[in-house]
């Protein structure tokens, strides 16, 4: 609960300005990447690293698992 509530407090809605599809192997992940690009995100946190591949790096976005994100937040 606390982690999710902290994320909700800092989250900002993102209106897509550009459609970047298709970029990924899995069409279900496209909207996440698109929101990250349009929202100028630094990272995508997911268990599904394989489907993102190297594409997010082309937009300056890192992709890492939740455990890594929690370690970074604690630093």
C-alpha positions, 0 to 999 in steps of 0.5 A: 500500500505505501509504495503505491500511494506514494506513486499515486501522489506524484503521478501526473496524467499524460495526454498523448501528443504523438503516436509512436506505434508500432515499436514493440514486440507486444502490442499490449505494451505499446501504450505504456511506452507511448505514455512514457515517451509523451510524459518524458519519463526516465524509466518504465518499471515492469516485470516484462523486460523482454518485450521492451528490448532496447526500444525505450533506450532510443527515447532515453528511457530505462526499463527495469524490474520493480526490485531495482526501482525500489532500491533506487528510491531508497538511495 
